[in-house]
Amino acid sequence: MEKHYHVKKNDLVMVTNGKDKGKTGKVLRIVQKKDRLIVEKINMIKKHVKPSQKAKGGIMERENPIHVSNVMIYCEKCSKPVRVGKKVLEDGKKVRYCKKCDEVIDK
Ligand SMILES: [Zn+2]
């Protein structure tokens, strides 16, 4: 069953814990089984890749998943990580909004 987190794919988030604390990035993927996220350019790890017919091999960098509890939604209007609330718009659409400035996160 699909779980629901406070963040979704394509959200802009700020890392609140760990070595990349304070950095922001876009959520690329959610790893449901492990409650983790792949965030663009966050928690990069170097991986040695063996040469193959398709690629030359060498050291590749890629994102390592981080736990969903280590990120917060980043509000561009507030320029900081914020708590979000949920509300229903007049047209019935459910959206998340920034509790600080009321800016709608889901556009
Ligand atoms: Zn805000």
Backbone and ligand atoms as CSV (ligand in chain L), in Angstrom:
chain,resi,resn,atom,element,x,y,z
A,1,MET,N,N,0.832,-1.208,0.000
A,1,MET,CA,C,0.000,0.000,0.000
A,1,MET,C,C,0.862,1.251,0.000
A,2,GLU,N,N,0.384,2.243,-0.702
A,2,GLU,CA,C,1.172,3.462,-0.810
A,2,GLU,C,C,1.077,4.286,0.466
A,3,LYS,N,N,2.232,4.703,0.941
A,3,LYS,CA,C,2.252,5.524,2.147
A,3,LYS,C,C,2.259,6.989,1.765
A,4,HIS,N,N,1.816,7.791,2.692
A,4,HIS,CA,C,1.837,9.222,2.424
A,4,HIS,C,C,2.771,9.920,3.391
A,5,TYR,N,N,3.643,10.690,2.834
A,5,TYR,CA,C,4.611,11.410,3.640
A,5,TYR,C,C,4.309,12.907,3.571
A,6,HIS,N,N,5.047,13.651,4.381
A,6,HIS,CA,C,4.862,15.105,4.322
A,6,HIS,C,C,5.531,15.698,3.083
A,7,VAL,N,N,6.301,14.873,2.398
A,7,VAL,CA,C,6.909,15.333,1.141
A,7,VAL,C,C,6.485,14.423,-0.003
A,8,LYS,N,N,6.514,14.985,-1.191
A,8,LYS,CA,C,6.173,14.217,-2.379
A,8,LYS,C,C,7.260,14.410,-3.427
A,9,LYS,N,N,7.168,13.592,-4.437
A,9,LYS,CA,C,8.087,13.725,-5.560
A,9,LYS,C,C,7.987,15.136,-6.147
A,10,ASN,N,N,9.140,15.677,-6.505
A,10,ASN,CA,C,9.271,17.025,-7.080
A,10,ASN,C,C,9.151,18.161,-6.070
A,11,ASP,N,N,8.973,17.840,-4.810
A,11,ASP,CA,C,8.972,18.886,-3.786
A,11,ASP,C,C,10.383,19.442,-3.610
A,12,LEU,N,N,10.438,20.705,-3.251
A,12,LEU,CA,C,11.713,21.288,-2.869
A,12,LEU,C,C,11.835,21.132,-1.357
A,13,VAL,N,N,12.914,20.483,-0.938
A,13,VAL,CA,C,13.065,20.213,0.494
A,13,VAL,C,C,14.414,20.709,1.003
A,14,MET,N,N,14.479,20.922,2.312
A,14,MET,CA,C,15.753,21.231,2.939
A,14,MET,C,C,16.122,20.088,3.877
A,15,VAL,N,N,17.407,19.748,3.851
A,15,VAL,CA,C,17.895,18.687,4.720
A,15,VAL,C,C,18.086,19.279,6.115
A,16,THR,N,N,17.551,18.601,7.128
A,16,THR,CA,C,17.608,19.146,8.483
A,16,THR,C,C,18.538,18.354,9.386
A,17,ASN,N,N,19.170,17.354,8.832
A,17,ASN,CA,C,20.032,16.500,9.637
A,17,ASN,C,C,21.108,15.871,8.756
A,18,GLY,N,N,22.220,15.519,9.363
A,18,GLY,CA,C,23.257,14.804,8.624
A,18,GLY,C,C,24.255,15.720,7.944
A,19,LYS,N,N,25.082,15.128,7.077
A,19,LYS,CA,C,26.197,15.881,6.513
A,19,LYS,C,C,25.762,16.961,5.521
A,20,ASP,N,N,24.598,16.828,4.951
A,20,ASP,CA,C,24.115,17.828,4.010
A,20,ASP,C,C,23.085,18.768,4.626
A,21,LYS,N,N,23.101,18.850,5.933
A,21,LYS,CA,C,22.178,19.716,6.661
A,21,LYS,C,C,22.211,21.145,6.101
A,22,GLY,N,N,21.044,21.709,5.850
A,22,GLY,CA,C,20.976,23.080,5.349
A,22,GLY,C,C,20.937,23.190,3.839
A,23,LYS,N,N,21.178,22.085,3.149
A,23,LYS,CA,C,21.116,22.118,1.688
A,23,LYS,C,C,19.690,21.875,1.210
A,24,THR,N,N,19.401,22.426,0.051
A,24,THR,CA,C,18.079,22.192,-0.516
A,24,THR,C,C,18.201,21.430,-1.833
A,25,GLY,N,N,17.147,20.708,-2.154
A,25,GLY,CA,C,17.133,19.966,-3.408
A,25,GLY,C,C,15.736,19.477,-3.704
A,26,LYS,N,N,15.592,18.970,-4.919
A,26,LYS,CA,C,14.304,18.487,-5.357
A,26,LYS,C,C,14.205,16.986,-5.102
A,27,VAL,N,N,13.047,16.554,-4.640
A,27,VAL,CA,C,12.835,15.122,-4.411
A,27,VAL,C,C,12.682,14.427,-5.765
A,28,LEU,N,N,13.581,13.510,-6.043
A,28,LEU,CA,C,13.547,12.810,-7.320
A,28,LEU,C,C,12.731,11.526,-7.237
A,29,ARG,N,N,12.817,10.881,-6.093
A,29,ARG,CA,C,12.163,9.583,-5.963
A,29,ARG,C,C,11.899,9.283,-4.502
A,30,ILE,N,N,10.849,8.567,-4.244
A,30,ILE,CA,C,10.550,8.130,-2.885
A,30,ILE,C,C,10.701,6.618,-2.827
A,31,VAL,N,N,11.507,6.175,-1.849
A,31,VAL,CA,C,11.698,4.734,-1.677
A,31,VAL,C,C,10.738,4.278,-0.585
A,32,GLN,N,N,9.538,3.906,-1.002
A,32,GLN,CA,C,8.445,3.602,-0.083
A,32,GLN,C,C,8.821,2.590,0.997
A,33,LYS,N,N,9.472,1.518,0.559
A,33,LYS,CA,C,9.744,0.421,1.487
A,33,LYS,C,C,10.611,0.844,2.665
A,34,LYS,N,N,11.476,1.829,2.415
A,34,LYS,CA,C,12.430,2.191,3.449
A,34,LYS,C,C,12.177,3.574,4.048
A,35,ASP,N,N,11.094,4.198,3.671
A,35,ASP,CA,C,10.796,5.558,4.134
A,35,ASP,C,C,11.935,6.526,3.813
A,36,ARG,N,N,12.513,6.352,2.647
A,36,ARG,CA,C,13.630,7.202,2.263
A,36,ARG,C,C,13.374,7.919,0.953
A,37,LEU,N,N,14.159,8.955,0.739
A,37,LEU,CA,C,14.003,9.771,-0.458
A,37,LEU,C,C,15.323,9.910,-1.189
A,38,ILE,N,N,15.226,10.009,-2.502
A,38,ILE,CA,C,16.386,10.415,-3.284
A,38,ILE,C,C,16.184,11.898,-3.569
A,39,VAL,N,N,17.115,12.712,-3.075
A,39,VAL,CA,C,17.007,14.149,-3.291
A,39,VAL,C,C,18.175,14.600,-4.166
A,40,GLU,N,N,17.833,15.365,-5.183
A,40,GLU,CA,C,18.819,15.812,-6.165
A,40,GLU,C,C,20.046,16.435,-5.501
A,41,LYS,N,N,21.219,15.880,-5.799
A,41,LYS,CA,C,22.510,16.390,-5.326
A,41,LYS,C,C,22.687,16.343,-3.803
A,42,ILE,N,N,21.882,15.553,-3.130
A,42,ILE,CA,C,21.996,15.444,-1.680
A,42,ILE,C,C,22.483,14.039,-1.321
A,43,ASN,N,N,23.385,14.024,-0.324
A,43,ASN,CA,C,23.938,12.754,0.159
A,43,ASN,C,C,24.601,11.958,-0.973
A,44,MET,N,N,25.444,12.659,-1.732
A,44,MET,CA,C,26.122,12.030,-2.857
A,44,MET,C,C,27.139,11.006,-2.351
A,45,ILE,N,N,27.166,9.886,-3.018
A,45,ILE,CA,C,28.199,8.897,-2.710
A,45,ILE,C,C,28.942,8.544,-3.986
A,46,LYS,N,N,30.202,8.210,-3.791
A,46,LYS,CA,C,31.012,7.796,-4.942
A,46,LYS,C,C,30.928,6.291,-5.082
A,47,LYS,N,N,30.758,5.878,-6.295
A,47,LYS,CA,C,30.624,4.461,-6.549
A,47,LYS,C,C,31.588,4.054,-7.652
A,48,HIS,N,N,32.287,2.996,-7.384
A,48,HIS,CA,C,33.196,2.496,-8.412
A,48,HIS,C,C,32.424,1.632,-9.390
A,49,VAL,N,N,32.551,1.967,-10.641
A,49,VAL,CA,C,31.817,1.227,-11.657
A,49,VAL,C,C,32.816,0.501,-12.557
A,50,LYS,N,N,32.555,-0.758,-12.723
A,50,LYS,CA,C,33.443,-1.545,-13.590
A,50,LYS,C,C,33.158,-1.203,-15.048
A,51,PRO,N,N,34.188,-1.185,-15.846
A,51,PRO,CA,C,33.953,-0.906,-17.267
A,51,PRO,C,C,33.059,-1.975,-17.887
A,52,SER,N,N,32.170,-1.557,-18.758
A,52,SER,CA,C,31.316,-2.514,-19.455
A,52,SER,C,C,31.261,-2.098,-20.919
A,53,GLN,N,N,30.482,-2.809,-21.682
A,53,GLN,CA,C,30.367,-2.469,-23.103
A,53,GLN,C,C,29.700,-1.112,-23.301
A,54,LYS,N,N,28.848,-0.763,-22.334
A,54,LYS,CA,C,28.104,0.496,-22.483
A,54,LYS,C,C,28.867,1.696,-21.934
A,55,ALA,N,N,29.579,1.499,-20.832
A,55,ALA,CA,C,30.233,2.637,-20.193
A,55,ALA,C,C,31.704,2.341,-19.933
A,56,LYS,N,N,32.449,3.422,-19.782
A,56,LYS,CA,C,33.881,3.273,-19.582
A,56,LYS,C,C,34.241,2.787,-18.178
A,57,GLY,N,N,33.356,3.039,-17.219
A,57,GLY,CA,C,33.676,2.688,-15.841
A,57,GLY,C,C,34.408,3.823,-15.161
A,58,GLY,N,N,34.777,3.601,-13.910
A,58,GLY,CA,C,35.437,4.648,-13.147
A,58,GLY,C,C,34.632,4.988,-11.927
A,59,ILE,N,N,34.798,6.205,-11.449
A,59,ILE,CA,C,34.073,6.601,-10.244
A,59,ILE,C,C,32.857,7.432,-10.635
A,60,MET,N,N,31.715,6.938,-10.236
A,60,MET,CA,C,30.475,7.642,-10.531
A,60,MET,C,C,29.919,8.189,-9.226
A,61,GLU,N,N,29.309,9.361,-9.313
A,61,GLU,CA,C,28.648,9.894,-8.135
A,61,GLU,C,C,27.156,9.726,-8.299
A,62,ARG,N,N,26.531,9.324,-7.211
A,62,ARG,CA,C,25.073,9.263,-7.275
A,62,ARG,C,C,24.478,9.557,-5.901
A,63,GLU,N,N,23.187,9.838,-5.922
A,63,GLU,CA,C,22.498,10.169,-4.679
A,63,GLU,C,C,22.221,8.906,-3.871
A,64,ASN,N,N,22.500,9.004,-2.583
A,64,ASN,CA,C,22.150,7.931,-1.669
A,64,ASN,C,C,20.853,8.353,-0.974
A,65,PRO,N,N,19.911,7.450,-0.819
A,65,PRO,CA,C,18.640,7.860,-0.205
A,65,PRO,C,C,18.817,8.371,1.228
A,66,ILE,N,N,18.041,9.349,1.612
A,66,ILE,CA,C,18.058,9.818,2.993
A,66,ILE,C,C,16.676,9.615,3.603
A,67,HIS,N,N,16.664,9.499,4.915
A,67,HIS,CA,C,15.394,9.190,5.580
A,67,HIS,C,C,14.432,10.380,5.504
A,68,VAL,N,N,13.180,10.047,5.322
A,68,VAL,CA,C,12.154,11.076,5.112
A,68,VAL,C,C,12.050,12.053,6.303
A,69,SER,N,N,12.435,11.574,7.484
A,69,SER,CA,C,12.347,12.440,8.662
A,69,SER,C,C,13.476,13.477,8.701
A,70,ASN,N,N,14.439,13.353,7.795
A,70,ASN,CA,C,15.560,14.294,7.788
A,70,ASN,C,C,15.389,15.449,6.819
A,71,VAL,N,N,14.203,15.575,6.268
A,71,VAL,CA,C,13.958,16.710,5.375
A,71,VAL,C,C,12.671,17.427,5.775
A,72,MET,N,N,12.637,18.711,5.420
A,72,MET,CA,C,11.410,19.490,5.589
A,72,MET,C,C,11.120,20.194,4.275
A,73,ILE,N,N,9.852,20.480,4.052
A,73,ILE,CA,C,9.477,21.258,2.881
A,73,ILE,C,C,10.133,22.641,2.966
A,74,TYR,N,N,10.703,23.054,1.859
A,74,TYR,CA,C,11.355,24.362,1.824
A,74,TYR,C,C,10.426,25.340,1.109
A,75,CYS,N,N,10.111,26.428,1.785
A,75,CYS,CA,C,9.230,27.437,1.185
A,75,CYS,C,C,10.096,28.511,0.532
A,76,GLU,N,N,9.922,28.675,-0.777
A,76,GLU,CA,C,10.737,29.656,-1.492
A,76,GLU,C,C,10.388,31.083,-1.083
A,77,LYS,N,N,9.160,31.279,-0.708
A,77,LYS,CA,C,8.729,32.620,-0.309
A,77,LYS,C,C,9.326,33.010,1.048
A,78,CYS,N,N,9.346,32.051,1.971
A,78,CYS,CA,C,9.914,32.305,3.296
A,78,CYS,C,C,11.442,32.146,3.297
A,79,SER,N,N,11.968,31.480,2.273
A,79,SER,CA,C,13.392,31.131,2.206
A,79,SER,C,C,13.843,30.305,3.397
A,80,LYS,N,N,12.985,29.454,3.865
A,80,LYS,CA,C,13.379,28.540,4.937
A,80,LYS,C,C,12.489,27.302,4.971
A,81,PRO,N,N,12.966,26.278,5.698
A,81,PRO,CA,C,12.112,25.094,5.824
A,81,PRO,C,C,10.912,25.424,6.694
A,82,VAL,N,N,9.777,24.908,6.319
A,82,VAL,CA,C,8.547,25.276,7.025
A,82,VAL,C,C,7.661,24.056,7.261
A,83,ARG,N,N,6.729,24.236,8.153
A,83,ARG,CA,C,5.699,23.221,8.337
A,83,ARG,C,C,4.578,23.515,7.350
A,84,VAL,N,N,3.993,22.431,6.852
A,84,VAL,CA,C,2.906,22.634,5.903
A,84,VAL,C,C,1.593,22.150,6.483
A,85,GLY,N,N,0.539,22.781,6.055
A,85,GLY,CA,C,-0.792,22.354,6.427
A,85,GLY,C,C,-1.514,21.914,5.172
A,86,LYS,N,N,-2.713,21.382,5.349
A,86,LYS,CA,C,-3.504,20.971,4.194
A,86,LYS,C,C,-4.791,21.754,4.178
A,87,LYS,N,N,-5.216,22.128,3.001
A,87,LYS,CA,C,-6.512,22.770,2.902
A,87,LYS,C,C,-7.160,22.422,1.573
A,88,VAL,N,N,-8.449,22.659,1.491
A,88,VAL,CA,C,-9.188,22.393,0.266
A,88,VAL,C,C,-9.545,23.731,-0.367
A,89,LEU,N,N,-9.182,23.858,-1.623
A,89,LEU,CA,C,-9.475,25.107,-2.333
A,89,LEU,C,C,-10.944,25.156,-2.740
A,90,GLU,N,N,-11.356,26.316,-3.220
A,90,GLU,CA,C,-12.757,26.493,-3.609
A,90,GLU,C,C,-13.198,25.510,-4.684
A,91,ASP,N,N,-12.249,25.134,-5.544
A,91,ASP,CA,C,-12.617,24.195,-6.619
A,91,ASP,C,C,-12.524,22.729,-6.181
A,92,GLY,N,N,-12.287,22.510,-4.889
A,92,GLY,CA,C,-12.277,21.147,-4.363
A,92,GLY,C,C,-10.908,20.485,-4.370
A,93,LYS,N,N,-9.930,21.184,-4.890
A,93,LYS,CA,C,-8.585,20.610,-4.959
A,93,LYS,C,C,-7.909,20.669,-3.601
A,94,LYS,N,N,-7.305,19.532,-3.214
A,94,LYS,CA,C,-6.589,19.512,-1.944
A,94,LYS,C,C,-5.146,19.941,-2.163
A,95,VAL,N,N,-4.709,20.874,-1.396
A,95,VAL,CA,C,-3.336,21.358,-1.551
A,95,VAL,C,C,-2.654,21.456,-0.193
A,96,ARG,N,N,-1.340,21.508,-0.260
A,96,ARG,CA,C,-0.561,21.773,0.946
A,96,ARG,C,C,-0.114,23.224,0.904
A,97,TYR,N,N,-0.039,23.833,2.038
A,97,TYR,CA,C,0.377,25.231,2.064
A,97,TYR,C,C,1.362,25.459,3.202
A,98,CYS,N,N,2.112,26.533,3.061
A,98,CYS,CA,C,3.081,26.915,4.075
A,98,CYS,C,C,2.344,27.540,5.244
A,99,LYS,N,N,2.592,27.018,6.444
A,99,LYS,CA,C,1.870,27.532,7.605
A,99,LYS,C,C,2.335,28.927,8.007
A,100,LYS,N,N,3.504,29.326,7.506
A,100,LYS,CA,C,4.026,30.641,7.852
A,100,LYS,C,C,3.437,31.750,6.982
A,101,CYS,N,N,3.496,31.533,5.661
A,101,CYS,CA,C,3.105,32.625,4.757
A,101,CYS,C,C,1.869,32.300,3.930
A,102,ASP,N,N,1.287,31.118,4.144
A,102,ASP,CA,C,0.076,30.699,3.417
A,102,ASP,C,C,0.289,30.390,1.944
A,103,GLU,N,N,1.552,30.439,1.504
A,103,GLU,CA,C,1.837,30.120,0.116
A,103,GLU,C,C,1.470,28.657,-0.177
A,104,VAL,N,N,0.772,28.431,-1.277
A,104,VAL,CA,C,0.405,27.058,-1.637
A,104,VAL,C,C,1.613,26.339,-2.217
A,105,ILE,N,N,1.895,25.146,-1.681
A,105,ILE,CA,C,3.061,24.377,-2.141
A,105,ILE,C,C,2.741,23.595,-3.410
A,106,ASP,N,N,1.545,23.012,-3.456
A,106,ASP,CA,C,1.138,22.247,-4.642
A,106,ASP,C,C,0.563,23.194,-5.679
A,107,LYS,N,N,1.286,23.354,-6.761
A,107,LYS,CA,C,0.807,24.313,-7.763
A,107,LYS,C,C,0.321,23.593,-9.000
L,1,ZN,ZN,ZN,6.246,30.308,3.354
